[in-house]
Amino acid sequence: MDRRQKKTRKAVFEAFTGLLEKKTYSNISVQEIIDAANIGRSTFYAHFETKDELLRALCTEIFEHVFSDDLHKEDTHDFSSKKKDIVGEITHILYHLNDSRPYIKSILSCESGEMFMQYFKEYLVQLFSGELEKHSADVPQEYMLNHMVCDFAETVRWWMKHEQYSAEDISRFFFSTTPF
């Protein structure tokens, strides 16, 4: 992707997330995104076939950053010097999700929430798969993986409605109820 394409994509993402902070996904039109991004209709469709495709691309960008192995100091947190373990990884993920809370709450508040959760769970499967190998349980690993993924995904959904809890609180809640 060249610099111009990256700039356009960034403008569309910023317009879309700005709208998501004010309106639900289903109430946002492609025209509103185009207007907010200050681009033409053909430019939008050159990057995204549909609004759902835009949501998928946004989720992919969020999750690739959130689940990155490259931990560095960020504005709201610094996990760069910490030993890498599952508790730290989960807490780090929660900090990133909290940074994106305004538009994640909007995404989760309507039909787009299921699409978001589907993509989120795909990344969680990768995260928890490696962790399951370190632990033994008297249930099938496939069951345990499904349980962990669904439990954490629903924990995040619950947290988006209960803003009084910090990333550390949610991490503690999760690990208090999980077999790790």
C-alpha positions as CSV (number, residue, x, y, z in Angstrom):
1,M,0.0,0.0,0.0
2,D,1.5,3.4,-0.9
3,R,1.5,6.4,1.3
4,R,-1.6,7.9,-0.4
5,Q,-3.6,4.7,0.2
6,K,-2.5,4.5,3.8
7,K,-3.5,8.1,4.3
8,T,-7.0,7.5,2.8
9,R,-7.4,4.3,4.8
10,K,-6.5,6.1,8.0
11,A,-9.0,8.9,7.2
12,V,-11.7,6.4,6.7
13,F,-10.9,4.5,10.0
14,E,-10.8,7.8,11.9
15,A,-14.1,8.9,10.4
16,F,-15.7,5.5,11.1
17,T,-14.5,5.3,14.7
18,G,-15.5,8.9,15.3
19,L,-19.0,8.1,14.1
20,L,-19.1,4.9,16.2
21,E,-18.5,7.0,19.3
22,K,-21.7,8.9,18.5
23,K,-24.0,6.4,16.7
24,T,-24.6,2.7,16.5
25,Y,-23.1,0.8,13.6
26,S,-26.5,0.1,12.0
27,N,-27.3,3.8,12.0
28,I,-24.1,4.9,10.2
29,S,-24.4,5.1,6.4
30,V,-21.5,4.8,4.0
31,Q,-22.3,8.3,2.9
32,E,-21.7,9.6,6.4
33,I,-18.3,7.8,6.5
34,I,-17.4,9.3,3.1
35,D,-18.4,12.8,4.2
36,A,-16.5,12.5,7.5
37,A,-13.4,11.2,5.8
38,N,-13.7,13.9,3.1
39,I,-13.3,11.3,0.3
40,G,-15.3,10.4,-2.8
41,R,-17.6,7.4,-3.0
42,S,-15.4,5.6,-5.6
43,T,-12.4,6.1,-3.3
44,F,-14.3,4.4,-0.4
45,Y,-15.3,1.5,-2.6
46,A,-11.8,1.1,-3.9
47,H,-10.7,0.3,-0.3
48,F,-13.8,-1.4,1.1
49,E,-16.6,-3.3,-0.7
50,T,-19.1,-2.7,2.1
51,K,-19.5,-1.2,5.5
52,D,-19.1,-4.7,6.9
53,E,-15.8,-5.0,5.1
54,L,-14.7,-1.7,6.7
55,L,-15.7,-3.1,10.2
56,R,-13.7,-6.3,9.5
57,A,-10.7,-4.3,8.4
58,L,-11.0,-2.1,11.5
59,C,-11.2,-5.2,13.8
60,T,-8.2,-6.7,12.1
61,E,-6.2,-3.6,12.6
62,I,-7.2,-3.3,16.3
63,F,-6.5,-7.0,17.0
64,E,-3.2,-7.1,15.1
65,H,-2.0,-4.2,17.3
66,V,-3.6,-5.6,20.5
67,F,-2.3,-9.1,20.0
68,S,1.2,-8.1,18.7
69,D,4.2,-9.8,20.1
70,D,6.1,-6.5,19.9
71,L,5.4,-4.9,23.3
72,H,6.5,-1.3,23.7
73,K,5.8,1.6,25.9
74,E,2.4,3.2,25.0
75,D,0.6,6.3,26.3
76,T,-1.6,4.4,28.7
77,H,0.7,1.5,29.7
78,D,4.1,-0.1,29.5
79,F,4.5,-3.9,29.3
80,S,7.7,-3.7,27.3
81,S,10.0,-4.7,30.2
82,K,7.7,-7.3,31.9
83,K,8.2,-11.0,31.7
84,K,5.8,-12.4,29.0
85,D,3.2,-14.6,30.6
86,I,-0.5,-15.1,30.1
87,V,-1.6,-12.8,32.9
88,G,0.5,-10.0,31.5
89,E,-0.7,-10.6,27.9
90,I,-4.3,-10.6,29.0
91,T,-3.8,-7.4,31.0
92,H,-2.0,-5.8,28.1
93,I,-4.9,-6.7,25.8
94,L,-7.4,-5.2,28.2
95,Y,-5.4,-1.9,28.3
96,H,-5.7,-1.7,24.5
97,L,-9.4,-2.6,24.5
98,N,-9.9,0.1,27.1
99,D,-8.1,2.7,24.9
100,S,-10.6,1.8,22.2
101,R,-13.6,1.6,24.5
102,P,-15.8,4.4,23.0
103,Y,-16.1,2.8,19.7
104,I,-15.9,-0.8,20.9
105,K,-18.9,-0.1,23.1
106,S,-20.8,1.1,20.1
107,I,-19.8,-1.9,18.0
108,L,-20.9,-4.2,20.7
109,S,-24.2,-2.4,21.2
110,C,-25.8,-3.6,18.0
111,E,-25.7,-6.3,15.4
112,S,-22.1,-5.5,14.6
113,G,-21.2,-6.9,18.0
114,E,-21.4,-10.5,16.9
115,M,-19.0,-9.8,14.0
116,F,-16.6,-8.1,16.3
117,M,-16.8,-11.0,18.8
118,Q,-16.2,-13.5,16.0
119,Y,-13.0,-11.8,15.0
120,F,-11.9,-11.3,18.6
121,K,-12.4,-15.0,19.3
122,E,-10.3,-16.0,16.4
123,Y,-7.3,-14.1,17.9
124,L,-8.1,-15.5,21.4
125,V,-8.0,-19.1,20.0
126,Q,-4.4,-18.4,19.0
127,L,-3.5,-16.9,22.3
128,F,-5.0,-19.6,24.5
129,S,-3.9,-22.5,22.3
130,G,-0.3,-22.1,23.2
131,E,-1.2,-21.7,26.9
132,L,-3.3,-24.9,27.1
133,E,-0.2,-27.0,26.2
134,K,1.3,-25.9,29.5
135,H,-1.6,-27.1,31.6
136,S,-3.3,-30.4,32.1
137,A,-7.0,-30.8,32.8
138,D,-9.3,-33.8,32.9
139,V,-11.4,-32.4,30.1
140,P,-10.7,-32.4,26.3
141,Q,-8.4,-29.5,25.3
142,E,-10.8,-28.5,22.6
143,Y,-13.5,-28.0,25.3
144,M,-11.1,-26.1,27.5
145,L,-10.0,-23.8,24.6
146,N,-13.6,-23.0,23.8
147,H,-14.4,-22.3,27.4
148,M,-11.4,-20.0,27.8
149,V,-12.1,-18.1,24.6
150,C,-15.8,-17.7,25.3
151,D,-15.3,-16.8,28.9
152,F,-12.7,-14.1,28.1
153,A,-14.7,-12.7,25.2
154,E,-17.8,-12.4,27.3
155,T,-15.8,-10.9,30.2
156,V,-14.8,-8.1,27.8
157,R,-18.4,-7.6,26.6
158,W,-19.4,-7.3,30.3
159,W,-16.6,-4.9,31.1
160,M,-17.6,-2.6,28.3
161,K,-20.8,-2.0,30.3
162,H,-19.1,-1.7,33.6
163,E,-16.5,1.0,33.2
164,Q,-15.7,1.4,36.9
165,Y,-13.3,-1.5,36.7
166,S,-9.7,-1.2,35.5
167,A,-7.8,-3.5,33.2
168,E,-6.1,-5.0,36.2
169,D,-9.4,-5.6,37.9
170,I,-10.8,-7.4,34.9
171,S,-7.6,-9.5,34.6
172,R,-7.9,-10.4,38.2
173,F,-11.6,-11.3,37.9
174,F,-10.8,-13.5,34.8
175,F,-7.9,-15.4,36.4
176,S,-9.9,-15.8,39.6
177,T,-12.4,-17.9,37.7
178,T,-10.1,-19.7,35.2
179,P,-8.1,-22.9,35.7
180,F,-4.7,-21.3,34.8
